[in-house]
Amino acid sequence: MINNRILVGGCGFFMVFTYFCYPLKLKYMYEFIQKFHSGWAYIILALLVFTAINAVMGLSSGRDFSARDRKIGLFTLIASHVQLLVGLVLYFISPLGKALLGEMSNAEARLTSLEHPLTNIIAIVLITVGWSTHKKATESGVKFKKFAIFYTLGLVLILSRIPWKLWL
């Protein structure tokens, strides 16, 4: 039973408003996060392609690893981590996420509940390893090679487990 004194103050209004509107707000939050996650994925894919091509071109041309190359790799790393965090939030509030973990015989349910999150976590770990190992290298060619290998592996893993039917 709600105390009448609480309803008089602003706190009581907030409690009643939250009680009746929470399911509605959760629906809109889910839709917003899903659209953001899908839209941000385009940016991630473009950044990964650009970073991998930049690394291969730098490696093949023999040019020095510059601050520009470092910033490209760092920006891609940060953007991919943002995508991971948004994806994890989406996984826990989505009806297609952890709620379908028992449906392993259904290929679409398995993709959204297990394969997509797990593979993309591995991909972002590989991108992070590429960033970390390039910092330890002293030669430009080795730095470009680390970016080319790890960022391309991350890109391939991400592309392999995109739920194309659910994507924008």
ZAFI-907896 format. One record per residue: residue number from 1; x, y, z of N, C-alpha, C in turn. Coordinates in steps of 0.001 Angstrom, whole numbers, plus 500000, padded with zeros to 6 digits. Layout:
<nodes>
(node NUM,(X,Y,Z),(X,Y,Z),(X,Y,Z))
...
</nodes>
This chain:
<nodes>
(node 1,(500842,498818,500000),(500000,500000,500000),(500883,501239,500000))
(node 2,(500574,502193,499156),(501362,503418,499041),(500883,504411,500091))
(node 3,(501811,504995,500829),(501513,505983,501855),(501046,507275,501186))
(node 4,(499958,507885,501708),(499413,509112,501123),(500383,510276,501226))
(node 5,(501200,510343,502283),(502168,511436,502421),(503193,511406,501289))
(node 6,(503546,510224,500847),(504525,510119,499767),(503934,510644,498464))
(node 7,(502644,510403,498231),(502021,510852,496994),(501939,512364,496897))
(node 8,(501927,513069,498019),(501830,514524,498003),(503097,515149,497431))
(node 9,(504241,514643,497792),(505507,515221,497337),(505861,514801,495925))
(node 10,(506902,515438,495409),(507388,515118,494070),(507913,513705,493983))
(node 11,(508470,513212,495089),(509003,511851,495105),(507889,510845,494871))
(node 12,(506733,511097,495469),(505606,510196,495284),(505127,510185,493843))
(node 13,(505096,511370,493232),(504706,511450,491829),(505665,510645,490957))
(node 14,(506946,510791,491242),(507949,510060,490467),(507769,508558,490634))
(node 15,(507478,508121,491872),(507296,506691,492117),(506083,506154,491363))
(node 16,(504974,506884,491399),(503765,506445,490702),(503996,506469,489195))
(node 17,(504622,507551,488704),(504915,507668,487279),(505802,506516,486810))
(node 18,(506835,506222,487583),(507753,505141,487233),(507045,503796,487264))
(node 19,(506172,503598,488243),(505465,502326,488369),(504594,502053,487148))
(node 20,(503866,503079,486690),(502950,502871,485571),(503624,502987,484203))
(node 21,(504704,503735,484108),(505317,503995,482804),(506590,503213,482553))
(node 22,(507073,502461,483512),(508329,501732,483327),(508299,500789,482129))
(node 23,(507244,499962,481957),(507246,499068,480785),(507286,499836,479467))
(node 24,(506600,500973,479414),(506600,501788,478212),(507988,502359,477940))
(node 25,(508647,502853,478975),(509986,503426,478811),(510991,502350,478414))
(node 26,(510866,501162,478946),(511785,500079,478611),(511668,499708,477138))
(node 27,(510439,499734,476617),(510234,499422,475204),(510955,500442,474329))
(node 28,(510785,501725,474634),(511439,502761,473831),(512945,502729,474006))
(node 29,(513413,502433,475203),(514848,502335,475436),(515425,501183,474617))
(node 30,(514730,500062,474592),(515196,498918,473808),(515274,499277,472328))
(node 31,(514228,499922,471812),(514220,500285,470393),(515338,501271,470066))
(node 32,(515553,502254,470930),(516615,503233,470701),(517986,502559,470714))
(node 33,(518225,501720,471704),(519531,501062,471808),(519742,500110,470632))
(node 34,(518693,499436,470202),(518820,498534,469052),(519165,499313,467786))
(node 35,(518490,500441,467557),(518785,501265,466378),(520195,501841,466465))
(node 36,(520591,502284,467652),(521939,502828,467824),(522985,501749,467565))
(node 37,(522755,500562,468103),(523691,499447,467923),(523819,499085,466436))
(node 38,(522711,499069,465736),(522742,498753,464305),(523410,499862,463503))
(node 39,(523089,501104,463809),(523698,502226,463090),(525180,502366,463367))
(node 40,(525567,502184,464611),(526977,502287,464997),(527795,501172,464344))
(node 41,(527152,500058,464045),(527852,498939,463401),(528374,499336,462025))
(node 42,(527628,500169,461302),(528117,500659,460007),(529414,501442,460188))
(node 43,(529454,502268,461212),(530658,503060,461486),(531818,502143,461844))
(node 44,(531557,501151,462666),(532607,500205,463067),(533158,499469,461856))
(node 45,(532279,498985,461010),(532738,498255,459824),(533575,499152,458916))
(node 46,(533130,500390,458717),(533899,501323,457882),(535260,501614,458508))
(node 47,(535288,501827,459820),(536559,502095,460502),(537495,500897,460434))
(node 48,(536971,499710,460626),(537816,498511,460563),(538382,498297,459163))
(node 49,(537555,498497,458147),(538041,498368,456769),(539117,499413,456500))
(node 50,(538852,500656,456900),(539813,501738,456674),(541124,501479,457414))
(node 51,(541036,501045,458666),(542241,500783,459456),(543038,499623,458874))
(node 52,(542351,498568,458467),(543051,497414,457886),(543721,497788,456563))
(node 53,(543018,498530,455714),(543608,498953,454439),(544778,499896,454677))
(node 54,(544627,500821,455618),(545717,501741,455953),(546941,500970,456445))
(node 55,(546726,499943,457247),(547846,499147,457763),(548532,498367,456648))
(node 56,(547752,497788,455754),(548339,497030,454640),(549104,497970,453711))
(node 57,(548544,499139,453444),(549238,500104,452587),(550518,500602,453245))
(node 58,(550467,500849,454543),(551670,501273,455258),(552731,500194,455278))
(node 59,(552305,498962,455434),(553237,497833,455447),(553873,497623,454073))
(node 60,(553061,497699,453030),(553588,497448,451682),(554433,498609,451157))
(node 61,(554131,499827,451584),(554910,500973,451098),(556181,501203,451906))
(node 62,(556249,500640,453092),(557432,500798,453934),(557540,502155,454604))
(node 63,(556425,502892,454673),(556482,504212,455313),(556534,504079,456829))
(node 64,(556884,505164,457477),(556975,505179,458933),(555576,505206,459554))
(node 65,(555461,504558,460701),(554222,504558,461471),(554102,505927,462132))
(node 66,(553071,506679,461773),(552954,508062,462239),(551888,508191,463326))
(node 67,(551780,509401,463845),(550746,509689,464840),(549358,509536,464219))
(node 68,(549243,509828,462942),(547970,509661,462239),(547547,508193,462239))
(node 69,(548482,507299,461970),(548182,505863,461974),(547776,505396,463369))
(node 70,(548447,505907,464372),(548122,505559,465754),(546719,506037,466110))
(node 71,(546372,507258,465682),(545050,507808,465987),(543943,507037,465278))
(node 72,(544210,506604,464055),(543219,505801,463330),(542952,504497,464084))
(node 73,(544014,503831,464502),(543857,502585,465253),(543170,502791,466590))
(node 74,(543529,503883,467277),(542927,504171,468581),(541446,504501,468443))
(node 75,(541098,505297,467447),(539696,505650,467248),(538865,504411,466923))
(node 76,(539417,503523,466117),(538725,502272,465799),(538567,501414,467052))
(node 77,(539597,501361,467866),(539544,500606,469120),(538456,501150,470043))
(node 78,(538428,502460,470229),(537441,503078,471120),(536026,502861,470588))
(node 79,(535837,503071,469298),(534508,502896,468706),(534031,501449,468825))
(node 80,(534940,500499,468660),(534541,499092,468789),(534198,498739,470233))
(node 81,(534878,499361,471188),(534537,499115,472588),(533189,499735,472951))
(node 82,(532875,500885,472387),(531551,501478,472596),(530482,500539,472043))
(node 83,(530733,499988,470861),(529793,499034,470261),(529609,497811,471151))
(node 84,(530688,497335,471733),(530600,496188,472635),(529741,496516,473853))
(node 85,(529959,497665,474463),(529179,498035,475645),(527703,498207,475314))
(node 86,(527405,498852,474199),(526008,499013,473789),(525393,497644,473495))
(node 87,(526155,496771,472864),(525670,495425,472579),(525392,494622,473834))
(node 88,(526234,494778,474845),(525996,494062,476102),(524741,494567,476796))
(node 89,(524515,495879,476783),(523277,496424,477350),(522084,495877,476575))
(node 90,(522180,495888,475270),(521099,495379,474427),(520838,493898,474690))
(node 91,(521887,493142,474891),(521755,491706,475152),(520919,491442,476403))
(node 92,(521114,492248,477434),(520420,491990,478695),(519013,492562,478744))
(node 93,(518677,493517,477870),(517310,494046,477875),(516487,493534,476701))
(node 94,(517101,492824,475780),(516426,492376,474567),(515673,491068,474787))
(node 95,(514512,490943,474149),(513828,489649,474188),(514542,488604,473320))
(node 96,(515466,489040,472472),(516197,488118,471607),(517553,487737,472178))
(node 97,(517911,488279,473306),(519226,488028,473879),(519264,486796,474742))
(node 98,(519536,487005,476020),(519738,485866,476911),(518467,485061,477156))
(node 99,(517298,485631,476836),(516050,484895,477035),(515949,483680,476116))
(node 100,(516669,483701,474998),(516593,482598,474037),(517741,481610,474166))
(node 101,(518478,481643,475246),(519635,480759,475380),(519269,479276,475360))
(node 102,(518058,478937,475720),(517648,477536,475707),(517216,477035,474339))
(node 103,(517172,477906,473357),(516684,477569,472016),(517834,477296,471048))
(node 104,(518718,476388,471384),(519898,476152,470549),(519588,475397,469260))
(node 105,(518432,474768,469160),(518091,474054,467926),(517622,475014,466832))
(node 106,(517182,476202,467212),(516753,477220,466260),(517969,478060,465863))
(node 107,(518308,478069,464571),(519531,478741,464103),(519498,480246,464351))
(node 108,(518350,480894,464124),(518264,482341,464327),(518373,482701,465803))
(node 109,(517724,481936,466661),(517805,482191,468096),(519222,481954,468606))
(node 110,(519873,480924,468108),(521255,480636,468510),(522193,481758,468061))
(node 111,(521951,482294,466863),(522786,483384,466357),(522681,484613,467246))
(node 112,(521452,485024,467587),(521289,486247,468369),(521607,486067,469848))
(node 113,(521421,484873,470370),(521629,484702,471808),(523025,484224,472178))
(node 114,(523740,483575,471254),(525041,483018,471610),(526147,483379,470622))
(node 115,(525943,483052,469349),(527024,483192,468374),(527429,484645,468132))
(node 116,(526453,485525,467920),(526755,486932,467658),(527488,487592,468831))
(node 117,(526964,487492,470056),(527685,488136,471166),(529062,487529,471424))
(node 118,(529156,486214,471431),(530426,485562,471747),(531485,485844,470680))
(node 119,(531110,485732,469423),(532060,485978,468339),(532512,487430,468321))
(node 120,(531602,488358,468576),(531988,489768,468566),(532834,490142,469773))
(node 121,(532618,489493,470895),(533515,489712,472039),(534915,489234,471686))
(node 122,(535013,488078,471050),(536326,487570,470623),(536957,488520,469612))
(node 123,(536153,489046,468682),(536673,489981,467677),(537225,491241,468327))
(node 124,(536526,491767,469305),(536989,492996,469954),(538194,492710,470840))
(node 125,(538270,491520,471406),(539487,491132,472129),(540671,491101,471164))
(node 126,(540478,490563,469965),(541559,490541,468971),(541977,491953,468566))
(node 127,(541012,492837,468394),(541335,494230,468069),(542138,494853,469202))
(node 128,(541745,494580,470430),(542466,495101,471593),(543871,494525,471672))
(node 129,(544025,493248,471365),(545356,492626,471346),(546218,493283,470274))
(node 130,(545631,493559,469115),(546369,494248,468060),(546845,495615,468500))
(node 131,(545986,496346,469201),(546379,497660,469709),(547492,497528,470745))
(node 132,(547338,496592,471667),(548325,496432,472744),(549674,495968,472220))
(node 133,(549671,495035,471278),(550949,494520,470781),(551652,495515,469868))
(node 134,(550903,496378,469208),(551567,497365,468351),(552342,498375,469193))
(node 135,(551869,498626,470414),(552560,499596,471280),(553921,499085,471726))
(node 136,(554067,497776,471826),(555337,497200,472273),(556362,497131,471148))
(node 137,(555894,497185,469914),(556800,497090,468761),(557551,498406,468578))
(node 138,(558777,498295,468088),(559590,499496,467863),(559710,499842,466382))
(node 139,(559558,498868,465506),(559684,499106,464071),(558311,499395,463462))
(node 140,(558294,500284,462484),(557039,500662,461828),(556380,499485,461129))
(node 141,(557171,498665,460455),(556613,497517,459746),(555907,496549,460672))
(node 142,(556468,496336,461840),(555851,495429,462818),(554547,496026,463337))
(node 143,(554523,497335,463553),(553298,497991,464022),(552187,497860,462987))
(node 144,(552523,498141,461728),(551527,497989,460668),(551063,496541,460549))
(node 145,(551982,495611,460713),(551650,494188,460609),(550676,493775,461713))
(node 146,(550899,494256,462929),(549992,493941,464047),(548592,494477,463760))
(node 147,(548530,495727,463295),(547224,496292,462953),(546570,495499,461830))
(node 148,(547331,495199,460788),(546764,494498,459634),(546215,493133,460037))
(node 149,(546952,492395,460820),(546528,491043,461198),(545338,491077,462153))
(node 150,(545481,491764,463267),(544460,491683,464315),(543183,492444,463963))
(node 151,(543306,493601,463351),(542111,494353,462987),(541358,493651,461853))
(node 152,(542084,493024,460927),(541418,492275,459860),(540739,491025,460411))
(node 153,(541388,490330,461327),(540737,489173,461963),(539467,489599,462697))
(node 154,(539535,490714,463410),(538350,491232,464085),(537239,491562,463102))
(node 155,(537607,492186,461989),(536626,492521,460957),(535972,491268,460384))
(node 156,(536762,490266,460082),(536223,489020,459515),(535284,488336,460509))
(node 157,(535667,488297,461772),(534791,487679,462777),(533483,488445,462920))
(node 158,(533562,489761,462932),(532341,490564,463051),(531435,490333,461850))
(node 159,(532013,490345,460654),(531209,490119,459446),(530595,488722,459412))
(node 160,(531261,487760,460024),(530754,486389,459976),(529516,486173,460840))
(node 161,(529281,487002,461824),(528174,486775,462749),(527224,487955,462871))
(node 162,(527089,488748,461832),(526082,489809,461837),(524722,489161,461583))
(node 163,(523723,489458,462414),(522375,488927,462150),(521713,489748,461037))
(node 164,(521969,489374,459794),(521567,490173,458640),(520064,490398,458587))
(node 165,(519257,489457,459054),(517797,489610,458997),(517290,490667,459976))
(node 166,(518042,490921,461040),(517623,491905,462039),(518268,493268,461830))
(node 167,(519222,493326,460933),(519998,494547,460769),(519236,495547,459933))
(node 168,(519523,496828,460143),(518874,497894,459360),(519200,497781,457897))
</nodes>
